[in-house]
C-alpha cells in the first residue's frame, strides 16, 4: 500500500477514536454508563430484541449485558417477556421509555445534526463496505 492509503487508514482510526471519546464525554454528562446506553440505543428502533441479538449486533459480552439487564429490571426500566422460545424479548416499561428518552433524545439530536450535511454522500455505505472487507482480511490473517 502506498503512503497515501496508509495515511487515510490512520486518519480513519483517529476519527473513530475521537468519536468514541465524544460519546464517552456525552454519556458522562448524562450520567449514564456506556453499556447501559448501548442497551437503550439498541432497543430504540422499536424492533424485538433478545439479549442474544443485542450481544451479536453490538458486540457486548453476554455476561456484561446480563448484568445491565438485571440492573435495568431492578430499576423498573425493562421487562423480559417470553416469546415462546428460549430467548426472551426486552421490553421497555413506561419509566424505561421516559429514561430512554432522557438519554437518547439529546444524543439522537446531536447525531442527526452532525450527519445532516453528509447524507447522500455514501459515507455510511463506504464505512459498511470497509468494515466487511476488513473483517474478511482479519479472518484471512487467522488462517
C-alpha positions in Angstrom: 0.0 0.0 0.0 1.2 3.5 -0.8 1.8 6.2 1.8 -1.5 8.0 0.9 -3.6 4.8 1.6 -1.8 4.2 4.9 -2.4 7.8 5.9 -6.1 7.5 5.1 -6.4 4.5 7.3 -4.5 6.3 10.1 -6.9 9.3 9.8 -9.9 6.9 9.9 -8.6 5.2 13.1 -8.0 8.6 14.7 -11.5 9.7 13.8 -13.0 6.5 15.2 -11.1 7.0 18.5 -12.3 10.7 18.6 -15.9 9.6 18.0 -15.6 7.1 20.9 -14.3 9.9 23.1 -17.1 12.2 22.2 -19.7 9.6 23.1 -17.9 8.8 26.4 -18.0 12.5 27.3 -21.6 12.9 26.3 -22.6 9.9 28.4 -20.7 11.2 31.4 -22.6 14.5 31.2 -25.8 12.5 31.0 -24.6 10.4 34.0 -25.2 7.0 32.2 -22.9 4.0 31.9 -21.8 3.3 28.4 -23.1 -0.2 28.2 -26.5 0.9 29.6 -26.6 3.5 26.9 -25.8 0.8 24.3 -28.7 -1.3 25.6 -31.2 1.5 25.3 -29.7 2.6 21.9 -30.0 -1.0 20.6 -33.7 -1.3 21.6 -34.7 2.2 20.5 -35.6 1.1 17.0 -38.9 -0.4 18.1 -37.9 -3.9 16.9 -38.0 -7.1 19.0 -34.6 -7.6 20.8 -33.3 -10.5 22.8 -30.1 -10.4 24.8 -28.5 -12.7 22.3 -29.3 -10.5 19.4 -28.0 -7.4 21.2 -24.8 -9.2 22.1 -24.3 -10.3 18.5 -25.1 -6.9 16.9 -23.4 -4.6 19.4 -20.5 -6.9 20.4 -21.3 -6.7 24.2 -20.2 -9.8 26.2 -23.2 -11.8 27.3 -22.3 -11.5 31.0 -21.9 -7.8 30.8 -25.3 -7.4 29.1 -26.9 -9.8 31.5 -25.7 -7.6 34.4 -27.0 -4.4 32.8 -30.4 -6.1 32.0 -30.7 -7.2 35.7 -29.9 -3.6 36.8 -32.5 -2.2 34.5 -35.1 -4.7 35.6 -34.4 -3.8 39.2 -34.8 0.0 38.3 -38.1 -0.8 36.6 -36.9 0.3 33.2 -37.3 -3.0 31.3 -39.1 -6.4 31.5 -38.2 -9.7 29.9 -41.2 -11.2 28.0 -41.2 -14.8 26.9 -41.7 -15.3 23.1 -42.4 -19.0 23.5 -38.8 -20.0 22.9 -35.6 -19.9 25.0 -34.9 -16.2 24.3 -36.9 -13.5 26.0 -37.7 -10.1 24.4 -36.5 -7.0 26.2 -39.5 -4.6 26.6 -39.4 -1.0 27.9 -41.7 -0.1 30.8 -43.2 3.3 31.0 -40.4 4.5 33.2 -37.9 2.9 30.9 -39.4 4.8 28.0 -39.0 8.0 29.9 -35.4 7.2 30.9 -34.6 6.2 27.3 -36.0 9.5 26.0 -33.9 11.4 28.6 -30.7 9.9 27.4 -31.4 9.2 23.7 -33.2 12.4 22.7 -30.1 14.7 23.1 -27.8 12.1 21.6 -30.0 11.5 18.6 -30.4 15.2 18.0 -26.6 15.7 18.0 -26.1 12.7 15.7 -28.7 13.9 13.2 -27.4 17.4 13.1 -23.8 16.2 12.6 -24.9 13.7 9.9 -27.2 16.1 8.0 -24.6 17.6 5.7 -23.2 14.2 4.9 -26.5 12.5 3.9 -26.5 11.1 0.4 -22.7 11.2 0.1 -22.2 7.5 0.6 -20.4 7.8 3.9 -22.3 5.1 5.8 -22.2 2.7 2.8 -18.4 3.2 2.4 -17.9 2.5 6.1 -20.0 -0.6 6.0 -18.1 -1.8 2.9 -14.8 -1.1 4.7 -16.0 -3.0 7.7 -17.0 -6.1 5.7 -13.7 -6.1 3.8 -11.7 -5.6 7.0 -13.5 -8.5 8.6 -12.6 -10.7 5.7 -8.9 -9.6 5.8 -8.7 -10.2 9.5 -10.3 -13.7 9.1 -7.6 -14.5 6.5 -4.9 -13.4 8.9 -6.1 -16.2 11.3 -5.7 -18.9 8.6 
